[in-house]
Each structure stands twice: as C-alpha cells, then as structure tokens.
Amino acid sequence: MAGKSKTILIILVAGLLAAIAIGTATRFGANPREKSERDYISFFKEIVTLVKTSYVEKVDDKKLMESAIDGMLAALDPHNAYMPPEPYKEMQVQMSGSFGGVGIEVTIKDGKLTVISPLEDTPAFRAGIKSGDIIWMINKALVRNMNINEAVKRMRGPPGTVVSLTILREGADRPFDYQLTREIIRIRSVKYRQMEKGLGYIRIVQFQERTGEEFTQALHDLHKQNNGALRGLVIDLRNNPGGLVDPAIDVAGRFVGESLKDSLIVSLKGRDPSSRKELSATIGQKEAGYPLVVLINGGSASASEIVAGAMQDYKRAVIMGTRSFGKGSV
C-alpha cells in the first residue's frame, strides 16, 4: 500500500512538472529574453494558480507568497532577505543589546550558513565556536534550504532551553556537535582599560544603538586616568560582526573629519545615480594625533570594516591582524 501511495505521489508531481514545462514552452518559446515584465508577471500568476489547483496538498497563500519573495531576494546576493514584522522586531531587540539566544552572528557565504563571529561571554563563545564555522544542522534539521531568518529563529529561544548545532570546520575531519543552553544575551558593546600609563585599550564588541555614546565615555575616562595626556590607543574590533552603521560613523568620526576632504566614511551606491548617499564624519575638533592601532581578524565584518577602512584610507591608524570577513552590505 505504501508503494502504491508513493507511485501516485510521483505521478502527481511528474504531472505538475510536465504542465509547467508545457506552459513555459508555449508562452516563452525559444527566446524568453524578448518577453516584457508584464509577460513575466502573467507567467508568475499562472504558476501560482497551477500550484494552488494541482499541488498534492492545499497550499497556504501567505506561505506561498513569502517563499516566492524569499527566493527572489536570495537569488540577488546572500545579504538580501525579506524580513517580516517578527524577525524585524527581533533584529531591533538584538541591536538594543539584550536578547535570548546562544550569541552567534551569522551570514550566508558561498551558499552556506556561516558564523561571522561568536559574541564574547555567550554560550557559543564559551563552547568554542569559531569565526568561519559552517552551521550544518540545527536540532538535527539540515539548514541547507533555510533562509537566514529561519535559521536565526531556530537558534533563538527562551533562556534555559537547549539547542543542538552541528558544525563543519575547515581542516577538521569530522563535524562537531554542540549542545548550547540559551541565555539572555546582554551585550555591553564597549569595554576599556588602561594598559600602562598613557596607553589606552578600547574593545568594541558590536555596533549597537548606544555604542557611539559608550565609546565617547570610554575616551573621556581614559583621558581622565592619564590627566588628559593619552600617548596612544588600541581599538580592538576583532570578532566584531558589525551592527548599526551610524554608531560606526560616530566612532570613526572621533579621529577623522577635521575638514571636508577627510570626512567621508562610507558611500552607498545603487543602480539609480539619485540613490547615492554619503555618510560623513562631523567636521570639527578631533582626538589628538596620538598613535592609533586598530585590530581586526576574520570575524571583523560590516560596520567594523567601515571603521577600519576609514582609518586606513585617511592614514589615521595602523591596521593590524588578519584579513577581515568581507561583508560589504549596509
């Protein structure tokens, strides 16, 4: 009986595929590139109707449309995604610095769900998950066909609950299984200390809503500890996965932007020339020209790379470490 059911299902699927193939050949002919946008929209409507009337199970309209949108955006590049209200709210919560989860910043790289960086002092960080690790399974479910929002949603959850991650790591001959207990992740974005007299160290974990203010306060305290005479500063952006752009502009703007010629931090360019947008440092008085070192590594991404790149372009700092992650989306 099971074999018969399977045969029927295969016939139904084959019939649907045949119908799509015939429809495509009829409407688009040998050269589909000559068709207009209206033709493609009409064709899409036909496919939706065909799926709704012929698929073996009833299809939910919302799921069908959202899946189509997900596929369309994912086909452009790995950093595009449709964000419904709930995931968007979760992102805002994360940028506020407090959320429930395991503490991993992820992206899609070469079609794989890849760890940008584990956040410091979180379950993922303490377990030993590393930048560049590939998440292969979440709770034994393959993530190969998941979009990034779905993967993040599965890793989030109430504090005290457990999530299982199967990790692939370059150079390892077997996958690693991690059992991580979720926590409320409270991220203090800026940490600082005096290394020795006159030399300060500031670590930025992630660029959040209040990072600019926290960074300014850290500088103020370091100056005060040294009677206003800092001789040098290290800004540590290692394993900083990025975050909000405006706080990154604020941080870079403490050191560059004495005049218009050295104020541009990042420019956004679209296909339409009118969509160009330039984000610049506020012109005015800056930190003194003491020596500055910016530390980066493979877990430094996005907003971190904007800060490091601006410091490098204007020759304001020495950039030290290893090649950064390479995520150029804003």
C-alpha positions in Angstrom: 0.0 0.0 0.0 2.9 2.3 0.9 4.5 1.6 -2.5 1.2 2.4 -4.3 0.9 5.8 -2.5 4.4 6.7 -3.4 3.7 5.8 -7.0 0.6 8.1 -7.0 2.6 10.9 -5.5 5.4 10.6 -8.1 2.8 10.7 -10.9 1.1 13.8 -9.4 4.5 15.6 -9.1 5.5 14.5 -12.6 2.2 15.7 -14.0 2.7 19.1 -12.3 6.2 19.4 -13.7 5.0 18.4 -17.2 2.3 21.1 -17.0 4.8 23.7 -16.0 7.2 22.6 -18.8 4.5 22.8 -21.4 3.3 26.1 -20.2 6.8 27.5 -20.3 7.5 26.3 -23.8 4.2 27.7 -25.1 4.4 31.1 -23.5 8.1 31.8 -23.7 9.2 30.0 -26.8 12.8 29.8 -27.8 13.9 33.2 -26.6 12.4 34.2 -23.3 14.6 37.3 -23.0 12.3 39.1 -25.5 9.4 39.0 -23.1 8.3 42.0 -21.2 7.9 42.5 -17.4 4.1 42.1 -17.9 4.6 38.7 -19.6 6.7 37.5 -16.6 4.2 38.7 -14.1 1.4 37.0 -16.0 3.5 33.8 -16.1 4.1 34.0 -12.4 0.4 34.3 -11.8 -0.2 31.2 -13.9 2.4 29.2 -11.9 0.8 30.3 -8.6 -2.7 29.2 -9.9 -1.2 25.9 -11.1 0.4 25.2 -7.8 -2.8 26.1 -5.8 -5.0 23.9 -8.0 -2.8 21.0 -8.8 -0.3 20.5 -5.9 -1.0 17.3 -3.9 -1.8 19.3 -0.7 -3.6 22.6 -0.1 -1.1 25.4 -0.1 -1.3 28.3 2.3 -1.3 31.6 0.4 0.8 33.5 2.9 3.5 30.8 2.9 3.5 30.6 -0.9 3.9 34.3 -1.4 6.6 34.8 1.3 8.5 31.8 -0.1 8.4 33.4 -3.6 9.7 36.7 -2.1 12.4 34.9 -0.2 13.6 33.1 -3.3 13.6 36.2 -5.4 15.7 38.2 -2.9 18.1 35.3 -2.1 18.8 35.0 -5.8 20.3 38.5 -5.9 23.1 38.0 -3.3 23.5 36.3 0.1 22.8 39.5 2.1 19.3 40.2 0.9 16.3 38.8 2.8 12.6 39.6 3.3 12.1 40.4 6.9 8.5 40.1 8.2 7.5 42.1 11.3 8.5 39.4 13.8 12.1 38.9 12.6 12.5 42.7 12.2 11.4 43.2 15.8 14.0 40.6 16.8 16.7 42.4 15.0 15.8 45.7 16.8 15.9 43.8 20.1 19.4 42.5 19.2 20.6 46.0 18.3 19.3 47.2 21.7 21.8 44.9 23.3 19.6 42.3 25.0 18.0 39.1 23.5 17.5 35.4 24.1 19.8 33.0 22.3 23.3 31.5 22.1 25.3 34.5 20.9 26.2 33.8 17.3 26.3 36.4 14.4 25.7 34.5 11.1 25.5 35.2 7.4 25.1 33.2 4.1 28.6 32.8 2.5 29.0 30.7 -0.7 25.5 29.3 -0.1 26.3 28.1 3.5 25.2 29.4 6.9 28.5 30.7 8.2 29.5 32.1 11.6 30.7 35.6 11.3 31.6 35.7 15.0 30.5 34.3 18.4 29.8 37.2 20.7 32.0 37.4 23.8 30.9 35.8 27.0 28.0 33.9 25.4 27.2 30.2 25.2 28.6 29.9 21.7 31.8 31.8 22.7 32.4 29.6 25.7 31.7 26.4 23.8 34.5 27.2 21.3 32.5 28.0 18.1 34.8 30.0 15.8 34.5 32.6 13.0 34.2 30.8 9.7 32.5 27.7 11.1 29.6 26.4 8.9 26.4 25.5 10.7 25.2 22.3 9.1 22.3 21.3 11.3 20.1 23.0 13.9 18.4 20.5 16.2 19.3 17.8 13.7 17.5 19.6 10.9 19.6 20.5 7.8 19.9 24.2 7.2 20.8 23.8 3.6 17.5 25.1 2.3 16.7 27.5 5.2 16.9 31.3 4.8 18.9 33.2 7.3 15.8 34.5 9.2 14.5 31.0 9.7 17.9 29.7 10.9 18.2 32.6 13.4 14.7 32.0 14.7 15.5 28.3 15.4 18.6 29.3 17.4 16.7 31.8 19.4 14.5 30.7 22.3 13.7 31.0 26.0 16.6 31.1 28.4 17.4 27.7 29.9 16.3 25.7 26.8 18.9 23.7 24.8 19.7 24.0 21.1 21.8 21.5 19.2 24.2 22.7 16.5 26.2 20.6 14.1 29.3 22.5 12.9 31.6 21.9 10.0 35.1 23.4 10.4 37.8 23.9 7.8 40.6 21.4 8.4 38.6 19.1 10.7 37.9 15.5 9.5 34.5 15.3 11.2 31.6 17.5 12.2 31.4 18.9 15.8 28.1 18.7 17.8 27.4 21.4 20.3 24.6 21.4 22.9 24.1 25.1 23.8 21.9 26.3 26.6 20.2 29.5 25.6 20.7 32.6 27.8 19.6 36.2 27.8 22.4 37.7 25.8 23.3 41.1 27.2 26.0 42.7 25.2 28.0 45.6 26.6 29.3 46.9 23.3 32.3 48.9 24.7 34.9 47.7 27.1 38.1 49.6 28.0 41.1 49.7 30.3 44.5 51.4 30.7 47.3 49.1 29.5 50.0 51.3 31.0 50.5 54.9 31.8 49.3 56.9 28.8 48.2 53.9 26.7 44.5 53.0 26.4 42.7 50.0 25.1 39.0 50.0 23.9 37.2 46.9 22.7 34.0 47.3 20.7 32.1 44.0 20.7 29.3 45.1 18.3 27.9 48.4 17.0 24.6 49.0 18.8 22.4 52.0 19.4 24.5 53.4 22.3 28.0 52.4 21.0 28.9 55.9 20.0 28.0 57.3 23.4 29.8 54.5 25.2 32.9 55.0 23.1 32.9 58.7 23.9 32.6 57.9 27.6 35.5 55.4 27.4 37.7 58.0 25.8 36.7 60.5 28.4 37.6 58.1 31.2 40.9 57.1 29.7 41.9 60.8 29.3 40.9 61.4 32.9 43.0 58.5 34.1 46.0 59.9 32.3 45.5 63.6 33.2 44.3 64.3 29.6 47.5 63.0 28.1 46.9 59.8 26.1 50.1 58.8 24.3 48.4 56.0 22.2 45.3 54.0 21.8 44.4 50.4 20.6 40.8 49.9 19.2 40.0 46.2 19.2 37.5 45.2 16.5 38.4 41.5 16.4 35.3 39.3 16.2 33.1 42.3 15.9 30.4 41.2 13.4 29.2 44.8 12.7 25.7 46.1 13.5 24.3 49.6 13.0 26.1 52.0 10.7 25.5 55.3 12.5 27.5 54.3 15.6 30.3 53.2 13.4 30.3 56.7 11.8 30.4 58.2 15.3 33.5 56.1 16.3 35.4 56.8 13.1 34.4 60.4 13.4 36.3 60.9 16.6 39.5 60.6 14.6 38.8 61.7 11.0 36.8 64.6 9.7 38.9 67.7 10.5 38.0 69.1 7.1 35.6 68.2 4.2 38.4 66.4 2.3 38.8 63.7 5.0 35.2 63.5 6.3 33.6 60.8 4.0 33.3 57.5 5.9 31.2 55.4 3.6 29.2 55.9 0.4 26.1 53.9 -0.6 25.6 53.4 -4.3 22.6 52.0 -6.2 21.8 51.5 -9.8 20.0 54.8 -9.9 22.5 57.6 -9.6 20.0 59.6 -7.5 20.1 56.9 -4.8 23.7 57.7 -3.9 24.2 58.5 -0.3 27.3 59.7 1.5 27.8 59.2 5.3 30.4 61.6 6.7 32.0 62.4 10.0 31.0 65.6 11.7 33.5 68.3 10.9 35.4 69.8 13.8 37.8 69.2 16.7 39.0 65.6 16.9 41.1 63.4 19.2 44.8 64.5 19.3 47.0 62.9 16.7 48.5 60.3 19.0 49.4 56.8 17.6 46.4 54.6 16.9 46.2 50.9 16.2 43.0 49.1 15.0 42.9 45.3 15.5 40.9 43.2 13.1 40.5 39.5 12.2 38.3 37.1 10.1 35.4 37.8 12.5 35.5 41.6 11.8 32.7 42.4 9.4 30.4 45.1 8.0 30.5 48.2 10.3 33.8 47.1 11.7 35.3 47.0 8.3 33.8 50.5 7.6 35.7 51.9 10.7 38.9 50.1 9.9 38.7 51.1 6.2 38.2 54.8 7.0 41.1 54.8 9.5 43.3 53.2 6.8 42.2 55.4 3.9 43.0 58.6 5.8 46.2 57.1 7.3 45.0 57.8 10.8 45.7 54.3 12.2 47.8 51.2 11.6 45.5 48.3 10.9 46.9 45.0 12.4 45.7 41.4 12.5 44.4 39.2 9.7 42.1 39.6 6.7 38.6 40.7 7.7 35.4 38.9 6.9 34.5 40.8 3.7 30.8 41.8 4.2 30.2 45.0 2.2 26.4 45.4 2.8 24.8 48.3 4.6 
